[in-house]
Amino acid sequence: MHLFLKTEKMSKVCQITGKRVVSGNNVSHSNRRTRRKFYPNLQTKKFYIPEEDRWITLKVSAAAIRTINKKGIAACLKEAKEKGYL
């Protein structure tokens, strides 16, 4: 009997800004083009929400961390839910 474990693949999408993997070209000196991927700079971080008195773990880009520092976690979460990123 084979036991198959369900492994969920973690998506490379920022939960605050919605940044995701985009594709483009590697361009050599001779101008040959081959396809490549550009990955967002994602970090797994824990944030404290004082309104709810709890911690949440989010997968966020470096730009999103700066946005959270500027606007606050509550405002960013509200905005992300409206846009459908969360």
ABEGO torsion letter per residue (X at the ends): XBBBBBBBBBBBBBAAAGBBBBBBBBBBAAGBBBBBBBBBBBBBBBBBBAAAGBBBBBBBBAAAAAAAAAAEAAAAAAAAAAAGAX
